[in-house]
Amino acid sequence: MYKGHWAPETYNRCKTVLSGVYLLGIENKKVTVNPARLPERQTPTDERARYLSPAEEQALRITIRTDWPEHEFELDIALQYRNAPQ
C-alpha cells in the first residue's frame, strides 16, 4: 500500500476495496490468503471536505467535455453524491 502518500481516509478506502476483492477471490477459490488484511488502518483526520465552487465546477465540466466527454457521467455521479442529503 502507499502509506504516507495518500490521505488516511483514501488509504483506508483502498484497503477496504482490496480486502473485499481478496475476500471474493477466497470465496471463489481463486486465492487462499488476503494480504490486504495485514496493513493497519490509518487514523482519519478531522479535516473538512472541500467542495468545488460553481466557477471551479463549470471549468472542470468544460475541460471534461472537451478532453474526455465519455467521463462526464462520472462527474455527475460524484456531484450527486456530494449534494445528497446526509
N, C-alpha and C positions, 0 to 999 in steps of 0.2 A: 504494500500500500504506500501511498505518498504522504506519510505522516509528516506534518510540518509544512507541506506545500499547499494544503487546502485548509479552508476554514473547518473547524471541528464538526460543524453541522454537515458539511459536504462529505467529509471523511466518513462520518457515521452512516450517512445515507448510502454511500458507495459500499461500505462494509455490509450493510443490511441487504442490499441488492445482490452482491456477490455470494453472501451466505445463502440467500434464497435460491440462487441458481445452483449452487452446490447441493443444497437440500433436494432440489428437484432431480439432480443427477443421481444422488444416492437412492431416492425413491424409485428411479427408473434403472437402477443397477448399472449406471454408466461410470460412476466413480465410487470409491469406498470411503474417502475421507473428505472433510470440509476444512481446508486450510484457512478459509476466511473467518472461522470462529476464533482463531488464535489471537489476532491483534486485539488489544483492549480498546474499548470505545473511548473517545475523547470527550472531555467535559465541554459542553456547549457554552458559548459566550452569551452575554446578555445584551449584545448589540441589537439595535433596532434594524429592521429590514428597510432598505432604501428603495423607494419606488420611482419610476420614471416620471418626469414632469410631462405635461401634454406636449411640449415642444420636443423633448427627447423621444417620446413615443412616436411622434409624427416623423422625425428624422430617421429613426430606426425602421419604421414601416416603409418609408420611401426607399431606403437602402435595400431592404429585403425584397421589395417589389422589383427593384431594378436588377439586383445581382442574383437573388435566389427566390424567385416567385413561388417555387414549389414548396417553400418552407414558411410561407406567411401564416398558414393554419396553425403552426406551432406557436407563433407569437400570439395568435388569437386565443389559443388554449391557455397559455401562460397568463395572459391578461384577464381572462375569465376567472381563472383560479384566484388571482390576486384580488379581484373585485367581488368574489363570492362572500356572502355573509359568514362570519366565523361563529 
